[in-house]
Amino acid sequence: MTTTTSKSLRQGSVSGVQMSKQHFKVCFCFKRMFRLKVAEPPHEICTIFDAYSQNGNMSMDDLYTFLVQFQGERGGEATKKQVQVIFDSLKHLTIFQRKGLHIEAFFRYLLGNLNGPLAQDQVHQDMNSPLAHYFLYTGHNSYLTGNQLSSESSTSPIIEALKKGVRVIELDLWPSCKENDVIVRHGGTLTSSVKLKACLNAIKEFAFYASEYPVVITFEDHITPNLQAKVAKMVNDIFGEMLYRPDSEHMEIFCSPELLKGRILISTKPPETPDIQGKRVQEERALNLDDYEDDFDDQVEEDDAIGLGYRDLISIHAGKPIENWLIHHGQARRVSLSEQELEEIATKHGTDIVRFTQTNLVRIYPKGMRVDSSNYDPMTGWMHGAQMVAFNMQGHDHFLNIMQGMFRANGGCGYVKKPDILLVVDKGFDPRGTRLVQKTLQVLVYMGEGWYSDFGRTHFDLYSPPDFYVKVGIHGVPADRATKETRTIEDEWVPVWNELFSFPLTVPELALLHIKVGERDFSGKPDFGGQTCLPVSELTEGIRAVRLYDRRGEIYNSVRLLIQFQIVNSTNA
């Protein structure tokens, strides 16, 4: 192979690159002028192009070789088709040449949407294991539009969550003012209410908009037996055959996501059984309430009949932890813990929680003090095997970005298979234990572009172009966490950093790579320039175009980073 790439690119010339001038007014007296250039290939990219092209031209065969040898593609017919798709995607550009790609077209491919960082955009994990073997994309108080005290309740956040792939929707059931209907609201607060029927209809319409895998509805039940009967009829009428009804009330293991495709599952605490109600009768008698015995006995029988219909809806039995709850008693169930309860129990029983979650479901929910709908660190739940780490999807914070990153795995279907280390029965995994490094992730941040298109000209600075830097970090088990930062490139819309970072990982299966761009404001807090979070286990090696998202998790049209990933296995692995 020859190395005859255009000398003008190597020498930093702007030949073939459009440039213009950008003016900023300063103090209404004079103007500062800056050159505004379109992204051009860094020197390192030119060197790579030279190695895989001939006479400044990369043929389809050359591109195939590059994809296999440098990008780590498998080769064969799939990669040949990929080469054709890449060439076809560039045909509309004036820089495209029929004989092959020159450096500018190659560079456009590297920065394009066909060169993303994740291995696959479709479901590729085993989906035939029991439900307890997966992390589920889980919402908390899914009907709230804002804070936990005074915001509106609506079907809109439910629909938005389902469209983004959330698989577990939480509804708090309360009697209406006249106690003749069921509403959804956050009890004991000033939040408004929305009718349960409207919520269920919204779920039915959008349940499988983003994923064909099952949706679980968790009811927090604060209603009477009569209203439970009304809910039972409502759920049956709305969902019909979509509703999953297990053959037995006492399941030893849960069904698989594959078997439950297209189905709706209800999870809540079952109504009291007749023996518990009987104990209540005895307590009433002991209190000499004989005058009310007959009426109470009749009510128990009526409530029992009503409760059976409601009980039949429930495919995942739920409850709070009771004594010896970490011991599996033969029936698969769901247990709910607050984030604080998890932290306290995990300090002494971390491996026991992991074992419990191999068969049962654990749901973690935010502590009550999070009235602003903020979120907590989801990794605490995941590293203990908790499947349902419930989040306020309207709380657009750092930890929600981490949550979104986890569920970009497995094609974004809302189900991510737990790593084998959390499923080994005879050896409990200690999330806080000491382990040897298994892999090292190397991240080479080349450059970025797109802010001038997606942000206003003076969004970052009134008097000059922005000063960008990149933070790169690992969010995983405590031993793997680290954050590193590039230098700041001043006055540049298309910054080039060319900085390499290494992250040793003891549990790469749980590691998430978080990337955030900031704009240095030397007079105050840095401005936000985009972020993304990616599961390390699904990263593809090679040079990749990493698109960035806003704080809400909405993807930008143009903003992206050019990054090279390499994963090095340790001799300890």
N, C-alpha and C positions, 0 to 999 in steps of 0.2 A: 504494500500500500504506500501511496505517496503522501507527502505533507505539503500540498500546494494551496492551502487555504489563502484567501485574499489577504495580502500583507496589510491592507488598510485596516482590517479588523484587529489584527494583532497589535498594530501600532497605535490603536486607540482612535483612528480616524473615523469620521462620521460618514464616510462614503456609503451611499445607499440607505442612510438612516435620516429620517426627517427630523429637522430641528427647528425650533422657533424660539422667540424671546418672550419671557414673562415679566411683566412690570408690576411692582408693588409700590403704592404710595406711602410715603413716610412723612408724618407730621404735616401733610398738605403742602409741603414746600418742595420736595424733590422726590424722584422715583428711583427705586433700586431695580436693576435689570438682572435677570437670571436666564440662563439657557435652559430650555425645556426640550428634552430629547426623548425619543421613543426607545424602548428597551433594545439593547443590542447584546449579542452573545458575549458572555465573559470569556476571558482568554482560555480558561480551562475547558469550556465547552468547545471552543474552536479546536483545541488540541485533540479532544475526543473525536470530533468530526473528521479531522485529518486522518486519524488512525483507522477509520471505518469507511472512508470514501476514496475515490480515485480522481485525481485532477480536479478537485473541488466539486465533484458530483457524486452523490450517493444514490446508487441504483436500488431497485427493489431487493436484489440479492444482498447488497451491502446493508440495507436497513434490516433485513432478516438476520444477518450475522450480528449486527449491533444488538438487536432485541434478545437474541439467545445468549451471546457471550457477555454483554455488559449489563443488560436489564434483567437477566435471569429468567426469561421466558422459556417455556418447555420445548419449543420448536414444533415441527410437524405441520399438519394442515391448519390447525388453529392459528398458529403464528403466521403462516402464509396469508391466511384470510385477514389477519390483523394488519399486515403490511399493506394489503390492497385497500383496506378501510382508511388507513392513514394517508395513502397517496390520494384517494378519492376526496378526503376531507380538505386537502390543500389545493385542489384544482381551481377553485374560484379565486385564489390569490394571484396577484400579478407576479409574485416572486416564484411561482411554481414553474418548473421546467419538465417537459414530458420525459426527457431522458433520465431524470432523477432529481433529487433534492440538492439544492446548494445550501450553504450554511444558514441563510436567513429562513428558508422553509423548514429546515431541520430544527432550528431554534423555535419556530412557531409551533411545530409539533410537540417539542419538549414542554412548552408552556401551555399546551392546549388541553381541552377537556378529555381527550382520548388517552391521556398519560397520567391518570390519577394514581394516588398512593396506595389504595387498597386493592388487595389481590382479586376480589370478585365483588360484583354488585348484585349477586343473587344468592339465594339460600344454598349453602354448601356443607353445612354441618349435619351430623347425624340427628334426625328429628324423631327417632323411634324409641328413645329412652323415656323413662317415666318423667312426668312433669317436674318432679323435685330435682331433676338433674340439670335444670336450666335456670338462668337468670331471666326474669320477666320485666319488661319495661312497664313500670308501675306508677300510677298517679295517686296523689293524696288530695282529698276534698276536691274531686275533679270538676265540680260544678262552679267553683269560685272564680271570679274574674280578677280579684285583687287580694287585699289583705284578709286576715282571718276574723276580723272584728266587724267590719262595716261595709264590705264590698258587695257587689251584686252577685246573685246566683243565676246561672244561665246555662242553656245547652251549648252555647258557643265554645267555651273552653273544652267541653267534652268532645265536640266535633273536631276542634283543632288538634287535640291530643291524639285522637284516633287517626287523623290524617297524617300525623307524624310517626305513627307506628306504635303508640302506647297500647299495651295489651291488657292492662288491669285498670279498671275504672272504679272509683270509690263513690258511693252515694250514701248520705246520711238521711235516714227515713224518719219523718216526724208526722204526727197528726196535724191536719189543718186546723184552723181556728174553730170550726164547727165540729171537728173530730169525725167528719164523714168522708174524708179523702186523705191521701198521703202526699206530703210535700217533701222536697229535698232542701235542706238548709243546714247551716252550721249552728247547732243548738247552743243556747245561752249567750248568743251574740246579737248584734244589730244587723247581721247580714240579711238580705232579702231571701225569698224562697222561690222555687220553681217547681212545677208539678212533676211528680215522679213519671207520669205517663209521657210527658214531653221528653224527659231524659231517656226513657227506654226507647221511644221512637227514634230519637237521634242516634242512639247506639245501634239500633237495628239497621239504620240507613248507612252508617259510616263504619261499622265494625270491621269490615274487610276491605276498606278502601285502600289501605297501604299494605296489608298483609292478610294472607288466607289462614293464618294460624289462630287458635282460639282466643276469644276475649273473655276475661274473668271479670264479673261484676261483684264487688264486695259491698254488702249492705251493712251499715252500722244501724242497727234496728232499735228504734225507740217507740214502737207502736204496739197497740193492743192486739189480742188474738183476732178480733173482728176485722181490723185493718190488715192484719197479716193475710187473712183469707182474701181480702180485696187485692192485695199485692200478688198473691198466688194466681188469681184469675187474670190479672193484668199482664203478668209475665208470660203466662201460658198463651193468652190471646195474641200478644204482640210478637213473641218469638216463635211460637209454634214448634215446627220440627227443628228449628235452629237450636233450641234449648237442649242441652245435654242432661240426660237423666241416667245416673249409674244403675247398674243391675242390682247392686247391693248398697245399703246404707253404710256398711262397714267395709271399706276397701283397704287391703293391706298395702297396695301401691297404687299410685295414680296412673292414669292412662298417659299415652305419649302425645306430644303436640301433633304428630302426623295423624294419629287416629282421630284427633279432635278438630281437625281442619274444618273451618266454617261453622263451628259450634260456639254457643254461648254457655258459660258456666257461672253458676251462682255460688258465692261463698259468703256464709254468715254463720252466726251462732244459732244452732237449732233451738226451736221452742222447748220449753221444759217438758220432760217425759212424764207420763202419768204417775210414776212412783214418786217423783219429786213433788208433783202437785198433791199427791196423797199425804206426804209428810206435812205439807202446809195445812191440810185439813186437820190432821192430828194436832198440830200446834194450835189451831183455832179452837179445837175441842178442849184442849188443856187449859185454855184461857176462859173456859166456861161460856163460850159463845153459842150455846145450844140453840138459841132462837134463830141463828143464821145457818144452822147445819144443812138443812134441806136445800135452801137456796144455793149454798156454796157447792154442795155436791152436784147439783144440776149444772152449775156454771163450769165446774171442772170437766164434766162429761162433754158439755158443749165446746169448751175451749180445746179439749183434746181432739175432737173431731175436726175443728177448724185448723188446729196446729198440724195435723197430718198432711193437709194439702200444701201448707207452707213448707213443711219439712221435706216434702217430696221434691221441691225445687232445688234443694241444696246438694250440690255435687262435691263441694269442698267444705267440710265442717270446720268451723273456726272457734277460737276462744282465747282467753288470756292464759298465761302460764300458771299452772297450779303446782302443788308439791310434787317433786320428782318428774316434772314435765319433760326433762331431757331424756328420760328413758322411753324408748319406743314401746308402746303397749299393743302393737299388732294392728292398729287402725291408723292409716295415714290421715293426717289432719293439718290444719293451719294454726299457727300460734302467732299472736301479734305482740311486739315489744316496741317501746319507745326507744329513740336513739340513746337516751340516758340509761334505760334498763339494759340495753345491749352492752354498753360500755362497762357497766358494773358487773354483769354476769360474765362477760368475756375475760375479765382480769383473772378469774379463777377457773373458768370452765370453757375456755376457748376451743379446745379440741373436742369437747363434748357437744358444743353447738354444731361444729362441723359434722360430726357423726349424726346428730339428730336431723340435720338438713339433707342427709343422703336419702331419706325416706319421706320426711315431712316438709311442709312449707313453713317458712318463717317470714313474716311481714314486719318490716321496720318502718316506723312512722315518725315524723318530726315532733320534737318536744313542744309542749303547749306554749312556751314562751316565744315561739317563732310567729308572733302575731303579724309580722310584716311579710309572711309567706316566704321567708328565706329558707335555705336548705342546708343540710349537714353533709359531712363527708361520706359519700356512698361506699367508698372502699372498705370502711369498717364493717359494713354488712356483707359485702361481696366476699371479703377474704375469710369470713366465717361461714360462708355457704348460703347466706340468706338470699332467697330467690326474689322476694318482693320488697325491694328497697323503695319505699313510697316517697315521691317527690311532689313538691308544689310546682307544677309546670308553668305557673304564672310568675314564679320567682326567678327572674332572669339573672342568675348570679354565676359565679365561677363553678360551683359544684353542679349546677344544672348543665353547664358545658361539659363537665366530666361525664355526667350521666348520658348526655347525647353522644359523646364519643364512644362509650361502651356499646351502645346500641346501633352504632354504624356497622358493627360486626354482623356477620351472617346475613348479608344482604339487606340489613335494616328491617328484618321481619319482626322484631320485638322479642325474639327468643334467642339467647346466646347460651350455648352449651357450656356448663361449668367445666373447668379444667380437671383432668384426671386426679390431680393432687387433692382435690376436694371430695373425690368419690371413692378413694381407696378405703375399703371397709376395715381391714385389719391394721391399719396404721393411721392414726389421727393426725391431721395436719395442724401444726401450731403456727398461726399467722405471724406471731411475733418471735418465732424461734430464729436461731442462727443457722444460715445455710451458705453453701459455697456459691460463687458466681456461676451461672449456667450459660449466659450469653452476654455479649456486649453490643449495644446498639450504637452505631456511629452515625451522626447526623451532620452533614455538610450543607450549611445554608449558603447558597450562592447569591441569590438576589431576589427582588420582588418587584411587582408592577401592578398597575390597575387603580391606584388611589386617586389619580387625577381624573379618572373616568367616573368612579363611584362616589367620590366626595367632592364637595364644592372647592373652588380654587383657593378660598381663604378659610376653609374649614379648620385647618390645623393652626396656621399662622397668618396673621394679617399682613405682615411685612416681609415675608420670605417663604420659600418652599419649605416643606416639612423636614424634620430631623428624625428619621426612623431608626429604631432598633428592634431586635427580636429576642424574646425570652423563649427558651426551649427547656421543657422539664418533663420528668417522669412522675406520674401519679400511680403508686402501686402499694405493695406492702411497705411497712416503715423503713426497712433496710434499703429499699430501692429508690426512695424519693430523692430527687435532686433537681435543682433549677440552675440554668446557666444563661448567659446573656451576651449578645454580640455588642460590638462597639456601636456608637451612634454615628450614622452617616448624615452629615449636615447639609441642608439646602438641596435636597435631591428627591424628586418624585420617583425615580427608578434607582433605588439604592442597591449597591453591590457590596456584600459583606465578605463572602468567601471564607467563612469561619467553620471550623470542625469541632464538634463536641462528642464526647464518648460517655456512655451511661452503662456501667456494669449492672446486670440484673440477676438477682437470685431467684425470683419468681416471674419470669418473662410472660407466663401465661396470663397473669393478672395486670400486667403493666399497661398503662395508657400514656401516650405521648401527647403532651399539651403544648401548643405553640401559640404565642400571643405577640402581636406587633404593637408597639407603643410609639408615640411621637413625643420626643423629649421637649417639654416646655420648661425652660430653665427658670421661669418665674413662678411655677406652680406645679400642680399634679399633671403627670403625663396624660396625653390624649390617647384614646383607644383607636387602634388601627386595624382590628380584626383578630380573630382567633380560630383555632380548630383543635379538636382532640381526636386522636386516632388510636385504635387498639394495636399494640405492638405485634401481637400474634398474627395480624392480618396485613401488616405492611409488606409491600413489594420492594425488593431491593432495586438499586439503580437510581437514575435521575428522574424525579417526579415533579409534576405540577401540583402543588398543594393549595387548593382553593380555601379561602378564609370565610368565616361567618361573622355576623354581627352578634351582639350580646344575647339576642333572643334565639340564636341558632338558625337564622335565615342566611342563606348563602349569598355572598356578593356576586355581582355579574362578572367583574373583571379582576378584583383583587386576588392575588395569588403569590406564592413563593416558589422558587425553583430550588429544590432540595435533593441531595443524594443520600440515600439510606443504604447502610450495610449492616448486616447482623453477623457477628462473629461468634461461633460456638467456642465455649471454654473447654479446656482439657478436663475440667471437672464434670462436664455434662455426660 
